[in-house]
């Protein structure tokens, strides 16, 4: 998938809750706030 299409697809997730698994197997849950060309901004759930 081209970079532009990937970012466009992720933009459609703004406002939705997602889970991301990082390289160290940590799960990050939160709402997508913004998508940039090299990172995603999520609001983590409070614990």
mmCIF file of the N, C-alpha and C atoms, coordinates in Angstrom:
data_MODEL
# 
_entry.id   MODEL 
# 
loop_
_atom_site.group_PDB 
_atom_site.id 
_atom_site.type_symbol 
_atom_site.label_atom_id 
_atom_site.label_alt_id 
_atom_site.label_comp_id 
_atom_site.label_asym_id 
_atom_site.label_entity_id 
_atom_site.label_seq_id 
_atom_site.pdbx_PDB_ins_code 
_atom_site.Cartn_x 
_atom_site.Cartn_y 
_atom_site.Cartn_z 
_atom_site.occupancy 
_atom_site.B_iso_or_equiv 
_atom_site.pdbx_formal_charge 
_atom_site.auth_seq_id 
_atom_site.auth_comp_id 
_atom_site.auth_asym_id 
_atom_site.auth_atom_id 
_atom_site.pdbx_PDB_model_num 
ATOM 1   N N  . UNK A 1 1  ? 0.848   -1.174 0.000  1.00 0.00 ? 1  UNK A N  1 
ATOM 2   C CA . UNK A 1 1  ? 0.000   0.000  0.000  1.00 0.00 ? 1  UNK A CA 1 
ATOM 3   C C  . UNK A 1 1  ? 0.892   1.235  0.000  1.00 0.00 ? 1  UNK A C  1 
ATOM 4   N N  . UNK A 1 2  ? 0.592   2.184  -0.845 1.00 0.00 ? 2  UNK A N  1 
ATOM 5   C CA . UNK A 1 2  ? 1.381   3.411  -0.892 1.00 0.00 ? 2  UNK A CA 1 
ATOM 6   C C  . UNK A 1 2  ? 1.197   4.211  0.384  1.00 0.00 ? 2  UNK A C  1 
ATOM 7   N N  . UNK A 1 3  ? 2.221   4.999  0.725  1.00 0.00 ? 3  UNK A N  1 
ATOM 8   C CA . UNK A 1 3  ? 2.208   5.794  1.948  1.00 0.00 ? 3  UNK A CA 1 
ATOM 9   C C  . UNK A 1 3  ? 0.978   6.703  2.006  1.00 0.00 ? 3  UNK A C  1 
ATOM 10  N N  . UNK A 1 4  ? 0.635   7.338  0.901  1.00 0.00 ? 4  UNK A N  1 
ATOM 11  C CA . UNK A 1 4  ? -0.505  8.233  0.855  1.00 0.00 ? 4  UNK A CA 1 
ATOM 12  C C  . UNK A 1 4  ? -1.805  7.481  1.148  1.00 0.00 ? 4  UNK A C  1 
ATOM 13  N N  . UNK A 1 5  ? -1.972  6.311  0.562  1.00 0.00 ? 5  UNK A N  1 
ATOM 14  C CA . UNK A 1 5  ? -3.173  5.522  0.783  1.00 0.00 ? 5  UNK A CA 1 
ATOM 15  C C  . UNK A 1 5  ? -3.253  5.022  2.221  1.00 0.00 ? 5  UNK A C  1 
ATOM 16  N N  . UNK A 1 6  ? -2.109  4.669  2.807  1.00 0.00 ? 6  UNK A N  1 
ATOM 17  C CA . UNK A 1 6  ? -2.063  4.205  4.181  1.00 0.00 ? 6  UNK A CA 1 
ATOM 18  C C  . UNK A 1 6  ? -2.517  5.313  5.121  1.00 0.00 ? 6  UNK A C  1 
ATOM 19  N N  . UNK A 1 7  ? -1.996  6.516  4.914  1.00 0.00 ? 7  UNK A N  1 
ATOM 20  C CA . UNK A 1 7  ? -2.382  7.648  5.757  1.00 0.00 ? 7  UNK A CA 1 
ATOM 21  C C  . UNK A 1 7  ? -3.866  7.972  5.568  1.00 0.00 ? 7  UNK A C  1 
ATOM 22  N N  . UNK A 1 8  ? -4.362  7.895  4.352  1.00 0.00 ? 8  UNK A N  1 
ATOM 23  C CA . UNK A 1 8  ? -5.775  8.159  4.080  1.00 0.00 ? 8  UNK A CA 1 
ATOM 24  C C  . UNK A 1 8  ? -6.651  7.125  4.791  1.00 0.00 ? 8  UNK A C  1 
ATOM 25  N N  . UNK A 1 9  ? -6.240  5.868  4.766  1.00 0.00 ? 9  UNK A N  1 
ATOM 26  C CA . UNK A 1 9  ? -6.992  4.811  5.441  1.00 0.00 ? 9  UNK A CA 1 
ATOM 27  C C  . UNK A 1 9  ? -7.004  5.043  6.953  1.00 0.00 ? 9  UNK A C  1 
ATOM 28  N N  . UNK A 1 10 ? -5.863  5.434  7.508  1.00 0.00 ? 10 UNK A N  1 
ATOM 29  C CA . UNK A 1 10 ? -5.808  5.697  8.941  1.00 0.00 ? 10 UNK A CA 1 
ATOM 30  C C  . UNK A 1 10 ? -6.624  6.922  9.321  1.00 0.00 ? 10 UNK A C  1 
ATOM 31  N N  . UNK A 1 11 ? -6.703  7.922  8.445  1.00 0.00 ? 11 UNK A N  1 
ATOM 32  C CA . UNK A 1 11 ? -7.512  9.107  8.726  1.00 0.00 ? 11 UNK A CA 1 
ATOM 33  C C  . UNK A 1 11 ? -8.972  8.737  8.945  1.00 0.00 ? 11 UNK A C  1 
ATOM 34  N N  . UNK A 1 12 ? -9.428  7.677  8.308  1.00 0.00 ? 12 UNK A N  1 
ATOM 35  C CA . UNK A 1 12 ? -10.815 7.259  8.482  1.00 0.00 ? 12 UNK A CA 1 
ATOM 36  C C  . UNK A 1 12 ? -11.067 6.688  9.879  1.00 0.00 ? 12 UNK A C  1 
ATOM 37  N N  . UNK A 1 13 ? -10.002 6.418  10.640 1.00 0.00 ? 13 UNK A N  1 
ATOM 38  C CA . UNK A 1 13 ? -10.136 5.884  12.002 1.00 0.00 ? 13 UNK A CA 1 
ATOM 39  C C  . UNK A 1 13 ? -10.171 6.975  13.067 1.00 0.00 ? 13 UNK A C  1 
ATOM 40  N N  . UNK A 1 14 ? -10.004 8.244  12.679 1.00 0.00 ? 14 UNK A N  1 
ATOM 41  C CA . UNK A 1 14 ? -10.032 9.332  13.659 1.00 0.00 ? 14 UNK A CA 1 
ATOM 42  C C  . UNK A 1 14 ? -11.376 9.316  14.375 1.00 0.00 ? 14 UNK A C  1 
ATOM 43  N N  . UNK A 1 15 ? -11.312 9.321  15.705 1.00 0.00 ? 15 UNK A N  1 
ATOM 44  C CA . UNK A 1 15 ? -12.511 9.278  16.532 1.00 0.00 ? 15 UNK A CA 1 
ATOM 45  C C  . UNK A 1 15 ? -12.896 7.878  16.982 1.00 0.00 ? 15 UNK A C  1 
ATOM 46  N N  . UNK A 1 16 ? -12.216 6.861  16.460 1.00 0.00 ? 16 UNK A N  1 
ATOM 47  C CA . UNK A 1 16 ? -12.500 5.477  16.842 1.00 0.00 ? 16 UNK A CA 1 
ATOM 48  C C  . UNK A 1 16 ? -11.469 4.985  17.848 1.00 0.00 ? 16 UNK A C  1 
ATOM 49  N N  . UNK A 1 17 ? -11.891 4.051  18.704 1.00 0.00 ? 17 UNK A N  1 
ATOM 50  C CA . UNK A 1 17 ? -10.975 3.398  19.637 1.00 0.00 ? 17 UNK A CA 1 
ATOM 51  C C  . UNK A 1 17 ? -10.256 2.270  18.908 1.00 0.00 ? 17 UNK A C  1 
ATOM 52  N N  . UNK A 1 18 ? -8.943  2.205  19.126 1.00 0.00 ? 18 UNK A N  1 
ATOM 53  C CA . UNK A 1 18 ? -8.125  1.176  18.491 1.00 0.00 ? 18 UNK A CA 1 
ATOM 54  C C  . UNK A 1 18 ? -7.172  0.577  19.520 1.00 0.00 ? 18 UNK A C  1 
ATOM 55  N N  . UNK A 1 19 ? -6.571  -0.529 19.161 1.00 0.00 ? 19 UNK A N  1 
ATOM 56  C CA . UNK A 1 19 ? -5.496  -1.143 19.943 1.00 0.00 ? 19 UNK A CA 1 
ATOM 57  C C  . UNK A 1 19 ? -4.293  -1.286 19.026 1.00 0.00 ? 19 UNK A C  1 
ATOM 58  N N  . UNK A 1 20 ? -3.130  -0.898 19.534 1.00 0.00 ? 20 UNK A N  1 
ATOM 59  C CA . UNK A 1 20 ? -1.876  -0.999 18.787 1.00 0.00 ? 20 UNK A CA 1 
ATOM 60  C C  . UNK A 1 20 ? -0.916  -1.836 19.624 1.00 0.00 ? 20 UNK A C  1 
ATOM 61  N N  . UNK A 1 21 ? -0.261  -2.794 19.006 1.00 0.00 ? 21 UNK A N  1 
ATOM 62  C CA . UNK A 1 21 ? 0.752   -3.603 19.687 1.00 0.00 ? 21 UNK A CA 1 
ATOM 63  C C  . UNK A 1 21 ? 2.119   -3.113 19.226 1.00 0.00 ? 21 UNK A C  1 
ATOM 64  N N  . UNK A 1 22 ? 2.934   -2.660 20.180 1.00 0.00 ? 22 UNK A N  1 
ATOM 65  C CA . UNK A 1 22 ? 4.265   -2.145 19.850 1.00 0.00 ? 22 UNK A CA 1 
ATOM 66  C C  . UNK A 1 22 ? 5.266   -3.288 19.730 1.00 0.00 ? 22 UNK A C  1 
ATOM 67  N N  . UNK A 1 23 ? 6.480   -2.960 19.317 1.00 0.00 ? 23 UNK A N  1 
ATOM 68  C CA . UNK A 1 23 ? 7.529   -3.955 19.117 1.00 0.00 ? 23 UNK A CA 1 
ATOM 69  C C  . UNK A 1 23 ? 7.816   -4.786 20.369 1.00 0.00 ? 23 UNK A C  1 
ATOM 70  N N  . UNK A 1 24 ? 7.675   -4.164 21.546 1.00 0.00 ? 24 UNK A N  1 
ATOM 71  C CA . UNK A 1 24 ? 7.950   -4.896 22.787 1.00 0.00 ? 24 UNK A CA 1 
ATOM 72  C C  . UNK A 1 24 ? 6.716   -5.628 23.316 1.00 0.00 ? 24 UNK A C  1 
ATOM 73  N N  . UNK A 1 25 ? 5.704   -5.802 22.459 1.00 0.00 ? 25 UNK A N  1 
ATOM 74  C CA . UNK A 1 25 ? 4.473   -6.548 22.759 1.00 0.00 ? 25 UNK A CA 1 
ATOM 75  C C  . UNK A 1 25 ? 3.542   -5.835 23.735 1.00 0.00 ? 25 UNK A C  1 
ATOM 76  N N  . UNK A 1 26 ? 3.768   -4.521 23.971 1.00 0.00 ? 26 UNK A N  1 
ATOM 77  C CA . UNK A 1 26 ? 2.877   -3.732 24.800 1.00 0.00 ? 26 UNK A CA 1 
ATOM 78  C C  . UNK A 1 26 ? 1.653   -3.340 23.981 1.00 0.00 ? 26 UNK A C  1 
ATOM 79  N N  . UNK A 1 27 ? 0.467   -3.486 24.583 1.00 0.00 ? 27 UNK A N  1 
ATOM 80  C CA . UNK A 1 27 ? -0.770  -3.119 23.901 1.00 0.00 ? 27 UNK A CA 1 
ATOM 81  C C  . UNK A 1 27 ? -1.161  -1.711 24.339 1.00 0.00 ? 27 UNK A C  1 
ATOM 82  N N  . UNK A 1 28 ? -1.389  -0.839 23.368 1.00 0.00 ? 28 UNK A N  1 
ATOM 83  C CA . UNK A 1 28 ? -1.803  0.539  23.616 1.00 0.00 ? 28 UNK A CA 1 
ATOM 84  C C  . UNK A 1 28 ? -3.232  0.687  23.105 1.00 0.00 ? 28 UNK A C  1 
ATOM 85  N N  . UNK A 1 29 ? -4.153  1.005  24.013 1.00 0.00 ? 29 UNK A N  1 
ATOM 86  C CA . UNK A 1 29 ? -5.555  1.207  23.659 1.00 0.00 ? 29 UNK A CA 1 
ATOM 87  C C  . UNK A 1 29 ? -5.870  2.690  23.742 1.00 0.00 ? 29 UNK A C  1 
ATOM 88  N N  . UNK A 1 30 ? -6.637  3.192  22.791 1.00 0.00 ? 30 UNK A N  1 
ATOM 89  C CA . UNK A 1 30 ? -7.041  4.581  22.853 1.00 0.00 ? 30 UNK A CA 1 
ATOM 90  C C  . UNK A 1 30 ? -7.772  5.034  21.607 1.00 0.00 ? 30 UNK A C  1 
ATOM 91  N N  . UNK A 1 31 ? -8.204  6.288  21.647 1.00 0.00 ? 31 UNK A N  1 
ATOM 92  C CA . UNK A 1 31 ? -8.929  6.875  20.533 1.00 0.00 ? 31 UNK A CA 1 
ATOM 93  C C  . UNK A 1 31 ? -7.954  7.598  19.610 1.00 0.00 ? 31 UNK A C  1 
ATOM 94  N N  . UNK A 1 32 ? -8.117  7.392  18.309 1.00 0.00 ? 32 UNK A N  1 
ATOM 95  C CA . UNK A 1 32 ? -7.266  8.064  17.328 1.00 0.00 ? 32 UNK A CA 1 
ATOM 96  C C  . UNK A 1 32 ? -7.659  9.539  17.274 1.00 0.00 ? 32 UNK A C  1 
ATOM 97  N N  . UNK A 1 33 ? -6.693  10.420 17.552 1.00 0.00 ? 33 UNK A N  1 
ATOM 98  C CA . UNK A 1 33 ? -6.932  11.854 17.513 1.00 0.00 ? 33 UNK A CA 1 
ATOM 99  C C  . UNK A 1 33 ? -6.440  12.488 16.223 1.00 0.00 ? 33 UNK A C  1 
ATOM 100 N N  . UNK A 1 34 ? -5.308  11.969 15.702 1.00 0.00 ? 34 UNK A N  1 
ATOM 101 C CA . UNK A 1 34 ? -4.724  12.566 14.504 1.00 0.00 ? 34 UNK A CA 1 
ATOM 102 C C  . UNK A 1 34 ? -3.793  11.557 13.846 1.00 0.00 ? 34 UNK A C  1 
ATOM 103 N N  . UNK A 1 35 ? -3.575  11.740 12.551 1.00 0.00 ? 35 UNK A N  1 
ATOM 104 C CA . UNK A 1 35 ? -2.671  10.877 11.788 1.00 0.00 ? 35 UNK A CA 1 
ATOM 105 C C  . UNK A 1 35 ? -1.738  11.773 10.994 1.00 0.00 ? 35 UNK A C  1 
ATOM 106 N N  . UNK A 1 36 ? -0.459  11.570 11.168 1.00 0.00 ? 36 UNK A N  1 
ATOM 107 C CA . UNK A 1 36 ? 0.566   12.303 10.412 1.00 0.00 ? 36 UNK A CA 1 
ATOM 108 C C  . UNK A 1 36 ? 1.290   11.318 9.509  1.00 0.00 ? 36 UNK A C  1 
ATOM 109 N N  . UNK A 1 37 ? 2.189   11.816 8.690  1.00 0.00 ? 37 UNK A N  1 
ATOM 110 C CA . UNK A 1 37 ? 2.873   10.935 7.741  1.00 0.00 ? 37 UNK A CA 1 
ATOM 111 C C  . UNK A 1 37 ? 3.796   9.932  8.435  1.00 0.00 ? 37 UNK A C  1 
ATOM 112 N N  . UNK A 1 38 ? 4.260   10.253 9.660  1.00 0.00 ? 38 UNK A N  1 
ATOM 113 C CA . UNK A 1 38 ? 5.203   9.354  10.332 1.00 0.00 ? 38 UNK A CA 1 
ATOM 114 C C  . UNK A 1 38 ? 4.794   8.944  11.750 1.00 0.00 ? 38 UNK A C  1 
ATOM 115 N N  . UNK A 1 39 ? 3.581   9.315  12.191 1.00 0.00 ? 39 UNK A N  1 
ATOM 116 C CA . UNK A 1 39 ? 3.114   8.868  13.497 1.00 0.00 ? 39 UNK A CA 1 
ATOM 117 C C  . UNK A 1 39 ? 1.597   9.006  13.612 1.00 0.00 ? 39 UNK A C  1 
ATOM 118 N N  . UNK A 1 40 ? 1.042   8.316  14.611 1.00 0.00 ? 40 UNK A N  1 
ATOM 119 C CA . UNK A 1 40 ? -0.390  8.350  14.914 1.00 0.00 ? 40 UNK A CA 1 
ATOM 120 C C  . UNK A 1 40 ? -0.538  8.893  16.324 1.00 0.00 ? 40 UNK A C  1 
ATOM 121 N N  . UNK A 1 41 ? -1.486  9.802  16.535 1.00 0.00 ? 41 UNK A N  1 
ATOM 122 C CA . UNK A 1 41 ? -1.748  10.351 17.859 1.00 0.00 ? 41 UNK A CA 1 
ATOM 123 C C  . UNK A 1 41 ? -2.989  9.670  18.416 1.00 0.00 ? 41 UNK A C  1 
ATOM 124 N N  . UNK A 1 42 ? -2.817  8.996  19.573 1.00 0.00 ? 42 UNK A N  1 
ATOM 125 C CA . UNK A 1 42 ? -3.975  8.394  20.230 1.00 0.00 ? 42 UNK A CA 1 
ATOM 126 C C  . UNK A 1 42 ? -4.075  8.924  21.647 1.00 0.00 ? 42 UNK A C  1 
ATOM 127 N N  . UNK A 1 43 ? -5.304  8.984  22.158 1.00 0.00 ? 43 UNK A N  1 
ATOM 128 C CA . UNK A 1 43 ? -5.550  9.357  23.539 1.00 0.00 ? 43 UNK A CA 1 
ATOM 129 C C  . UNK A 1 43 ? -5.708  8.065  24.315 1.00 0.00 ? 43 UNK A C  1 
ATOM 130 N N  . UNK A 1 44 ? -4.748  7.784  25.208 1.00 0.00 ? 44 UNK A N  1 
ATOM 131 C CA . UNK A 1 44 ? -4.780  6.546  25.989 1.00 0.00 ? 44 UNK A CA 1 
ATOM 132 C C  . UNK A 1 44 ? -5.933  6.529  26.961 1.00 0.00 ? 44 UNK A C  1 
ATOM 133 N N  . UNK A 1 45 ? -6.421  5.315  27.243 1.00 0.00 ? 45 UNK A N  1 
ATOM 134 C CA . UNK A 1 45 ? -7.438  5.151  28.271 1.00 0.00 ? 45 UNK A CA 1 
ATOM 135 C C  . UNK A 1 45 ? -6.784  5.329  29.620 1.00 0.00 ? 45 UNK A C  1 
ATOM 136 N N  . UNK A 1 46 ? -7.469  6.006  30.529 1.00 0.00 ? 46 UNK A N  1 
ATOM 137 C CA . UNK A 1 46 ? -6.949  6.197  31.885 1.00 0.00 ? 46 UNK A CA 1 
ATOM 138 C C  . UNK A 1 46 ? -7.117  4.928  32.686 1.00 0.00 ? 46 UNK A C  1 
ATOM 139 N N  . UNK A 1 47 ? -6.115  4.633  33.524 1.00 0.00 ? 47 UNK A N  1 
ATOM 140 C CA . UNK A 1 47 ? -6.186  3.440  34.383 1.00 0.00 ? 47 UNK A CA 1 
ATOM 141 C C  . UNK A 1 47 ? -5.882  3.826  35.798 1.00 0.00 ? 47 UNK A C  1 
# 
